[in-house]
Amino acid sequence: MRILSIDGGGLRGIIPGQVLVALETKLQQLSGDPNRRLADAFDLIAGTSTGGILTCLYLCPDAATGRPKFTAQDAVGLYLDRGREIFDRSFWQEVVSVGGLAYEKYSASALEKALKEYFGEQTLGRLLKPCLVTAYDIENRKSHFFNSADVEPQRFGLRWDSKGPGADFMLRQVARATSAAPTYFEPARISALDGKRYALIDGGVFANNPTMCACVEAFAMNPELAVSDLKILSLGTGVVDKSYPYDQAKDWGELAWLKPILDILMSGVAETVDYQLAMLLKAACCPSQYLRLQVDLKRFPSVDSEMDDGKPENLDALRKAGEALATESDAALDGFAKLLLA
């Protein structure tokens, strides 16, 4: 079972996006097939927030050919071409939101427009491979996992029962829900094809690194799998391990802790999942079948680590950081590409 998993991180999704451009190129070169796509190389793709959007892009079919609609370069183009537009706010929005403390920082209209242009009327159930896209249901207080295999499992040779139209959604709504980051965008109010409505927010609140969730889904899809059957590529969106000195933190109240605790929770969850999977694959005597790529953004002073800086110079800096990570990881990516094609 070949698994690709992509973390959340807003516009920092450019970083794993560029790594996957490099991987797709390697797969084409090694296979001798210039039309090979990421959807051909993986059996399950998982993503949270920006990673969820990328998941939908990589697996979205072209209506005419039934092949992947977007190349890896097309997918990262959503951020490079539309990032500034998506994370743009009027003076009035900036004033009334108080930096996201009193109201969401951005209108979702530009994001929804971009998603509609990319995905049109495509539905989750028609994705080319099983997926796992995370969101959180704030009304029913539970995690929500979108999986194309829940709609038509027989398409993927699965033995479980279909959940029918209640598990199917417009693909643009799936992408909107997984990226509804609190304080940045308002929650997504979406409807399944059976008419049931949901109020969903960004899955990063519980699974910013969705790799372990993806592995559990893989075992649910095929109970006969062994850990040694897994081949996992997990991609982060860059980290800045900001220190919070004791002398400052000891006197913080709720307001002062708000941003630091979100930063700690999101990075801590991602690091924990990485540790769990590294130990799991090591115990199964196949550590080389798990590859986690992450970049320390402190090495790139021109990059704004905030996930919503859509200025052209920052988008370009993120692109360069992603290219640098791909170059530094060239040998590892080459080995993993061969593993995928084996």
N, C-alpha and C positions, 0 to 999 in steps of 0.2 A: 504494500500500500504506500503510494508516493504522496506525501502531504506537503503542501505549501501553506505557510501561515504568516500573516502580516499584521503587525501591531497597529494601534491607533496613534494619532499624532498630528492631525490637521494637515497643513501644508508641508509638514516634514515627511509626508508620504512620498514626496519627490525622491527622498533618499532610497528607500527600498525599490521605488519605481525605476530608478536608474540602475540599481543592481540587477533587476529583472530584465532590463534591456540587454545588459551584458550576458546574462544567462541565456536568454532567448537566442542571441547571436551565436553563442557556443553550441547550443542544441542544434541549430541549423547547420553549423559547420561540421560538427561531429557526425550528424546523421546524413549529411549531403542533401538535405531537403530545405530549400530556401523558404518554403511556406510553413515550416513547422512552428507551432505556437506553444505557449505555456500550457494551454488547455490540453495539448497532446501529451505533455510530459508528466502531468500530475493526475492522480485519481480523486483527490479531494483538495479543495482550496478553501482556506478559512481566513477571515479578516474581521477586525474590529474598527469601526469608525472609518478613517481614511483607508485602512486596510480592507474594510468591507466594501468600499466603493471600488477599489482596485480589483477585488475578487469578482464583483459583478462585471467589470469591464473585461477581464481576462476570459470569462466564461460566457459572455453574451454572444449568441449566434447571429450570423448574418442571415437575414430572412431569405435571401435569394440562393445562397450556396450551402447554408447549414454549417459552414466553417466559422471559426472565431471572427467576429466582426472587427476587433481591434488588435493591433500589434501591441507589444509592450511599450513601444515608443508612443503610439497613439494614446495609451492609457495615461502615461505620465504627462502627456500633452494637456490633459484636462486641467492639471494644476499649473503648469507653466503658462498656458494660454488664458485660463479663466480665474486663476488664483486671486489676482488683484480685484477683479469684479466681484467674486464671491465674498471676500473679506473686505468689503468697502462699506462705510457707513456715513450717513449724512451728519452734518453738524448737530442737528436736532437729536438724532439717535444717540450720538455721543454724549450729549448733555443729559438726556433723560435716563440713559442706562447707568450713568455714574461708573463707567468702566466695567459694566456687567454686574455691579452690586445690587442695583435696583431693578434692572430690566435686562433682557438679553442684549448683547452688544451689537448683533447684526440682524437685519431682516433676512429671512430665508428665501426671499424671492429670487435672488440671483443664483443661489445654489439650486433651487428647484428648476429654474429655467435651464441651467446647464445640464442637469440630470435628464430633463425631458428631451433635450436636443440629442444627447448621447444615446439614451435608451428607448426613446419613443414609446411605443405601445408593447414593448417586450415584457414578458412575465417571468417570474422566478422559476416556474415549473418547466420552462423551455431551456434553461441553462444547459450547457454542454456536458457538465460533470456535476456530481454532488458538491455541495458547498456547505459552509457553516459561517453565517454572518450573524453577529451578535447585536442585541439591543436589550433594553430593560423596560418592562411594562410597569409604569408608575401607578396605574389604577389597580391592577391585580397584584402588584408587588411581587413580581417574579421575573427571572431572566427569560428572554425570548430568543430562540434560535431559528433563523431562517435556513432551510435546507431544501434545495430543489428536488432531492430524492424523496421528500415527504409527499410530493404531488403525484409523481409517476414513478414509483420505485422499480417497476418492471423494466423501464428504459435502461436502468443501470444494473439489471440482473439481481436485484435485491429481493429478499423473500418476505419483507414486511408489508403490511397492508397500507394502501394509499390513504392519506388524510384528506384527499379531495380538494375542492376549491377553498376549503377553510384554511389550508396551508399555503395557498397560492396568492401572490400579490403582484401588482405592477412592479417591475424591477426598479423603476425610479423611486418608488415609495420605500422599497427595501433599503436603497442607498441613502435616502433621506433619513430614515429612522436610525440606522446605525451611526450616522454622523451628527445626530441632534445633541451636540455637546452642551451640557448645562452651562449657563451664563453666556454662551456664544450664540446659540440658536434656540428658538422656542421648541418644546417637544413636538414630535411629529404625530399628527392625527391621521392615521391611515386605515384603510379597509381591506380585508381579505376579499377574494373574489366571491365569497358567499355572503358578503355584506357585513360581516362582523367587524366592529371598529376597535382600534387599539390606540392607546396613547403611549408612545415609546420615546426613550432617550438613548443616547450613545451607550453602546455596550462597554465602553471603556470604564464605566463605573464599577464593573465587576470582572472584566476580562480584557484588560488592555492588551495583554499578550494572550491570544486565544489558542495557543498551540496545544495545551493540555486538553482543552475542550474538543479540539479537532481530533486528537488521538482517541478520546473516549467515543466520539461519534464514529470513528473508523471501526472500533471494536463492536459498536452497536450494529453497524452495517454488515460486518462479517465476524461473527462470534468465533470463528475458527482461526482468526489471526493470532499470531504470536508477536511479542514485542520485537523479535528479530526480523519480522516481516515489514517493519516500518522503515521508511526512508523519509526523513523530515528535514525540510529547510524552513527555518524560522527567521524572519527579518524584523529588526527594530527600526524605529524612525529617528534614532539619535537620542543621546542623553546628555544632560549637564548635571553632574552630581554636585548640586549646590549645597554648601554647608550651612547649617543653621546653628550658630554658636549658642551654647548654653546660657551665657550671660544675657542674651537677648530673648531667647525662647522661654526662659523661666517666668517671665512676666507677661507673656502673651495671653490675650483673651480669645473669645470665639472669632472675632473679626480678623485679628492678626494671624490666627492659625489657619484661616480658610484656605489661602493659596498654598502655603507650605504643606498642609496635610494632604491636599489633592496631589501635589507633586510627589510626596513620599508614598502615598497609596498606589499611584499609578506605576511609578518606577519599582516599588517594592514588589508588587504583584508580578510584574514582568520578570524581575530577577528571580523570584521564587519559582516560577514556571520553568525558567531556564535551568535552574538547579535541579528541579525534579526530573526533567527529561534527560539531562546529562547523566544523572545517577541511574535512571531507569535503563537507558541504553547501555550504559557501562555494565550494569548488573547482568544484562542479557548478552554481554560479550560482543556488542556491535556498536561501540561508541562512534565509529566513523560514519554511521548512518544517520547521525544527528548533527546538523550544522546550524549554528546560531550566528548571525552577523549583525553587529551593532557598532555604532560609531560614537566616539566621544566628541561632542560638538565644541568642547573647549579648545580643540585643536584647530577650529575654524572660526577665528574671531569675527569674520565678516558675516557669519550666520547669526541671525536672531533666533534664539531657541524657543521663543513663543510660537505657538502653532498657527497664529493668524496674521503674521506679517506678510502681506501680499505685495510689498514694494518690489519692483522689477529687480533691483540689485540683490534683494534677499532671495528671491526665487532663483536667480542665477547662482548665488552662493550655495543654496541647497542642492542645486543640480551638480555643482562642482564637488560638493561633499559626497554625494551619492556616487559620482564617477570615481572619486578617490577611494571610497570603500570598495567599489567593484575592482579597481586596479590592484589594491592591496590584497584582496581576497581572490585574485585570479587563479592561483593554484588550487585553492579550496573549491572554487566554483567549477573549475575544470574537472576536478575529481568527482564532484557531486553530479555534474552533467553526465559523466560516464556512468555513474551509478544509476541515474534515472533511465538511461538508454540501455542498460545491461539487460 
